[in-house]
């Protein structure tokens, strides 16, 4: 990183904070201001924003968010800019400069770190479920040190899959739930140990749990049984660990959980707890991925959803819960956008835009709090540029910023679809004005997400990695809709690397 100049203070905020002399006419870092040398960039606190060797882009302002310029101007980077501190991250290969020009010439696909060896870990005893659960959690969080805490920058319970920390409390609730938990542990431990026989035992218990829940569902009190609700959550997770995530089987479990949760909402005095929130959020993520309406997005459920999300100790990251509540309206918007046509009335379009504006206003309030709680992501820096990837204070911070960028990507794409549909079909009678900047803004958020993948997924636990599965899948779908096959392949490659490092592809 460039050292700050000690030659007086500048007039703009970044220069005052870095104690650098302000040089508004030509973009230069503090060191080059002192040496009267052109370098084509600024040092803005912990980030060096490289512009180019000729001058700033149109509309450049030194008070702009440095991240915006990082995303838009990384194409100006050269191979020599990649000489960052290799002690911070394992070595990774680079995609050729011509393959992903709009993101960065060095948009790198990180090679997975060597998978940990578990020969020193105890062998699982299928007859001892509490011990199986503890071993599962050790592997899930990579708690291999004497203090039994995660080796990641991760506080257990703040990740999107934090419900798994509740498994010890669920043991003994019912035979069905115990069978599902045993299957979950056997499948995951089997993939980590590369033990085919243990995986096969897990599969057998998984099928037994499905048969047990199918027998229990027709019973008159099944809709009131929390153990059945928890079982659906466990079964959908097994599909993920067996490398079947996103298949119809997992969707079936999610839909079953949604139906049971609907019964809870319809009860006279619903007794909400953290389990219900995890079920609702699981359905939300599936609805956002499939772009179909979500039952609990309906206004009639709004008060009960607020009551549910206000349940004490529902999740150790209140911002994650708040993001889920804010974005409950998004699946409905996406579905409406996908069904737009030239025959859609102006009234319908304006109604969709009103929903988008309402969602954007909620996100603005949410993001304002995020920026107070967490500093914006930094980058590995070198004297000549800003290489991939982004870095964060914690896994939780990476998850929250990535979720925000995911929302922004989907919302801006919706706006652009509306503008494109109506302006191209009837430019003189379009109900809304156009905005030519939307494609670039949308691509920027997709770039942010891709540049965050490595922080959560390389050399980390599955608990940390899981936070990026949803944002990365949204970006992949976005690139597919754009017809950007190179970036689609990059996303597919990232998923393959995750499967390799986390060993979730072993059970195929």
N, C-alpha and C positions, 0 to 999 in steps of 0.2 A: 504494500500500500504506500501511496505517496505520503511523505511526511508533510504536515501542515507548515505553511510559511509563518515565520515569526515577525514578518515585516508589516505590522499593523493589522487592523481589522478592516473587513470589507463592509459594504452597505447592505448586502443581502444576507438573509438568515444563515444559509450554509457557510458563507465565508466568516460570519461572526462566530459561528459555533466552532469552526476549525481554526479560528484566529488567522485566517489567510487574507491577503490583500485582494480586494475584489477587482476583477478584470472582465468587465461585461462585454467588451467589444470582441475579444477573441477567446474562445473556450480553452482554458488552460488550468492545469492542476496547480496547487500551491507551490510545489517545487519549481515548476516551469515559470510561474509568475516571478519568482525570485531570480531565476537564471535568464529571464527574458527569452524563453525558448517555447516554440509551438509544439503542442503535443496532441491537440484534438480531443481534450476531455476535461472533466472536472473531478476533483475529489470531494464527494459530498458525504461528509462524516466517514462511515466505514466503507463506503462504496465509491469506486472510481468508475465514472460513467464515460466510456469511450465513445466519441461521436464519429469523427473521421479526421483525416489529416488536413482537410480544406476549411472546415468551419462547422458551425452548429447547424442542425436541421432547421427548416422553416418554422418560425414560431417558438424557437427555443427560449426558455426562461430558466434562469438559474434557481428559481424558487420552485420549479416543477418537481413532482415526485420523481426521484432518480430512477425508480423501477420502470416507469413508463418508457424512459429513454433507453434503458437497458434492453427491454424487450424489442423495441422498434429498431434499434441501431446496432444490434449485435452482428448484423451481416457485414459490418465494416471491420470486424475483427479478423486478424490474420493468424496463421499457424504459430507464429512466434509469441502470440499472446497466451499460450497455454502453459507457460512455464510457472505454474503455481506450486505451492508447497505440497509436495506429494505425501508428506507425512500426515496430512489431514485426512486424506481419503485414499483407498486402494487405487492402483492404476486401472485405467479403463481405456477402451479403444475409442476411436473417433470415426463417425460416419463421414465419408468423403464430402468435401465442401459443396459440391454441386447437388447433393442429394436432398438437402433441406435448407434451401437458401433463405426462405422468409423467416425461419426461426433463428438459425445461426449457422455459419459455415462449419462450426465445430459442435454441432448438436450431438452430444456423445451418448452412446448406449453403454452404460456401465456394465462391466463384466461382474458377475456375482462373486462375492468373496467366498473362500473355501467354506463349505458347510462344516459345522462343528462335528466333532466325533463324540459319540455318546457311550463309548465302551466302558467308561467309569461310572455310568449311571446304573441304578439298580434295575434288574429285570422286572417287568410288570407281573403282578399276581392278579389274575382275572377274578379271583375269589375275594379280593380285598379292595372293594370299590373306593373307600377313602384314600388308600395309598395310590390307587390308579389315578384318581383325580389330582392328587398332589403332584404326581409325576407329570401328568398332562400339563398342569399349570407351570411347572418348572420349565418344561420344554416350550410351551406356548409363549411364555414371557422371557425365556432364556435366563432363568434364575439359577446360575451355576456358581455364584460366589457364596462365601460363607454366610453372608447376611441375607441371602434368599431374596434379593431384589433384582429387578430387571437390569440387564447390562445396557439397555438403551437409555436415551434421554426421555424416558417414559415413566409416568406415575401411574401405577396400576389402577384401573377404573376410569381413567380419563379418555381411553381410546374408544373407537366406535364399537368394538366388540367386547366392551367391558363387562357385559353380562356373564361372561364365562368365569369371572372371579366369584360369581354367586353359586357356582356348582357345588362347593362343599355344603352350603346351606340347603341344597335341594335333595341331598342324599337321604333316602328313607321315606320320602313323601309318598311314593307308590311304586309298585313293581314295574309299571310301564315306564315311569320316569327313570328309575334306576337302570332299566335295561337300555334305554336310550343313552344315558350318560355313560354307561359301560361301553356301548358301541362307539360313542364319540371318542372316548379316551383310547380305546383299542385301535381305532382307525388312525388317529393322529400319531400316537406313539409308534404304531407300526410303520407309518411312512417315515418318521424320523430315524427309527432304528433300521429301516430297510428290512423289515421282518415280514415276509409275505404271509407266513402262517398266522401272525397276530392280526394282520389286515383281514385275512379271510374270516377269522373269528369275529372281528368287528363287523364285517358285512353280515354274518349270520345273526348277530345280536341286533343289528339294524333292521333286518327283515322281521325278526321277532317283535321288535318294538312297533313296527308298522302294523303287524297283525294284531297286536294287543290294542293299539289305539283304534283300529278299525272296529274291533268288537265293543270297545267302550263308548264310542261316539253315539250309537243309537240309544243308549240309556238315557232315562228322563232327566238325570241330574248332570249329564256330561258338560253342559254349557256353563256350569258353575264350578267345575273342577279346574283349579289353577295348575294342577300337575299336568293335565292334558295340554294346557296352553304352553307350559314350559317345555313339554315334550316336542311340540311342533317346532319350537325355536331350536332345540337341540338337533332334531332330525334335519332341518335345513342346513345347519352347520356341518353335519356329517357329509352332505352332498358337496359342500365346498372343499372339505379336506380330502375327499375321494376324487378330486379334480373333475367333479361334475357340476361345478358352480355355474348357475345360469341356465341349467337344463330344465325341462318340463317337470322333472321330479322335485327339484328345489322350489320351483314356482308353485307346485301343488301344495307343498308344506306351508309356504307363505300364505297362500290363499286360504288354507284351512285355519291357520292362525288368525287371519283377518276375520273369518266368519265367527270364530269363538270370541274374539274381541268385540265384535258387533253385539253379541249377546250380553257381554258385560256392560256395554254402553246402554243397552236397552233395559237393563235391570233398574228397579225403582231407586235403589241407593247403591250405586257402584262403589266398591271398595278398591280403590286404585292403589297399586304399588309399582315398584320399579319394573317388574316383569311386564306389565302392560305397556309401559313406555317403550321398552325394547321391541316388543311386538309391533307397536304402531310405527316405530322408526324403520324397522325392517321392511314393512309394507310400503313405506314412503320411498325408500331407496329403490325398491323393485319397481314401483310405479314411475319414478323418474327415469329409470333405465329403459323401461318398456314404453314410456310416453303414453300411458293410458290413465284414465281417471282413477283417482283413489277415493275410496268410500269416505274416509275420514277428512277429506278436503271439503266436504259439504258444509255450508254455513250452519246447518242444524246441529252439527257436532262441535261447533266452535267453543261453546262454554264448557262442555265436558272435557274437551282436549286441553283447554287452559287449566282446568282443575287437575287433570292427570299430570300435566307437566309441572304443576306447582307442588307436587308431592315431595315432601322433604327427603333429601338424600337419594333422589332418583338417579342421579349420575354425578360423578365428582366434577364434571365439567359442565357448569351451567350454561356456558356459551354454546356447547354442542346441542344441548336440549333446546335452547332458544332458537338456534339455526333451524332445527327440525320443525319447530312450531311455525316459524316465519315462512318456511318454504312448503308448507302443506298445500298452498294454493297452486304451486307450480305445475304439478302433474295435470291439473285441469286445463291450465293455460297451454301446455305443450300439446295436449290432445286436440284442443280447439285449433291451434296453429296447423297441426297436421291435416286437419279437415277443411282448411281454407280453400276456396276456389274463387274464380272470377265472378261467380254468381252470389257469393256471400254479400249480404247487405252491409251498407255503411254503418248501420246501427249495431250490428253484430261486431264489426271490427272495432268500433269505438268502445264497446263493452269489454272486449279483450284488452284493448289498450288501457282502459281504466283499471282492470285487474292487474296489469303489468305495473302501472304507476303505483298502485297501492302496495304491491310487493316490493318495488324498488324503495319506497319510502321506509318500509320496515327494515330492509337490508341496510339502508344508510344508518339508521339508529344502531343496528347490531354491529356494523363495522366500526362505527365511532368508538364503541366500547372495546372492541378487539384491539384497536390501535393504541388504546390506553393501557391495556393489559399486556400486550406483546409488542416488541419493536418489530418493524417490518423486516422481512428476510434479507439477510446479507449474502454476499457471494465470496467465494475464494477470489482473492485479488492478486494481481501482479503488476509490476511497473508499466506494463503495456496493454492491459485490457482486463475484461471481466469474463472469465470462462464459466462454463456450465459446471456445477449446478448451483441452485439456491441453497442457502443454509439458514436454519432457524434455531431459536433458543431451545426448543423441545419438540418432541413428536406431536404433542397436543397443539402447539402453535402451527406446525406444518399442516396438521389435519384441518384446523380452523381456517387458515388462509386458503387452503386448497378447496374447501367447501364453499368459501365465499367466491373464489374465482370460477368454480363450477356453476354457481347460481348466475353469476354475471355472464358467463359464456352462453348459457341457455336463454337467458332473458334477452340479451342483445341479438342472438340469432333469431329469436321470435320477432323482435322488432324489424330486423332486416327482411325476414320472410314476408311480413305484412307490407313493408314498403315495396319490395320487389314484386309481389303478387299484384298489388293494386296500381302501382305506377306503370308497370309493363303492360297491364291489360287496358287501363283507361287513365293515362297520365293527366288528362285535363279534369277528370272528376274524382281524383283520388281523395279519400276522406282524411288523409294525413300527409304532412310534408315528408319529403325524403331526407335521408341522412347518409351521405356518402362515406362517412367515417366509420360506420358500424362494422364492416368486414375487417378492417384493420384492428379495431378495438377487440372484436371477438377473437381474432387470431392471437392477439396479445395475451388474453386470459388462457387460451389453450397452451400457449408457450410457457406461461408461468407454471401451469400444472405439470407439464412434461419436465420442466426444469426442477420440479420438486420431488419427482419420483425417487431419485437416487437417495435423497436424504432419509426417506422413510423405509426404503427397501433393501439397501445394500449393507450387508453385515448386521442386520437387525433381526429382532424376533418377528414371529408371525403376527403378534399383537400389534407391533408397529407397522408392519407391511400392510396389514389389512386396511389401514386407514386410507391407503391410496388406491385400492381396487375400484371403488366407485368413481372417484374423479377420473382415473385413467380410462375406465370403460366409457365414460361420457365423452372424453376427448376422442377416443377411438371412433365412436359413433359419429361424432361431429365431423371428423376427417372423412369418414365414409360418405356422409351426406355431401361433403364438398368435392368428392371424387379425387381426393388427395391420397393416392395409393402409396406414395413413399412414406408419408406420415402414418398411415394405417399400419404399414409394415413395421415402422418403428415401435408403435404401441404394441403390436403383436409380439415383437421381439422383447419388449419390456416385460410382458406377461410371462413369456417363456423363461426369462431370467429369474423372475420371481418364483415360478414353479420349480426351477432347478435348485435355487438356493434354499427354498423352504421345503423342498422334497415333496411337494403335494402332487407332483406328477408321477411319483414312483408307483402309486397304486393302480395305474391304468392297466 
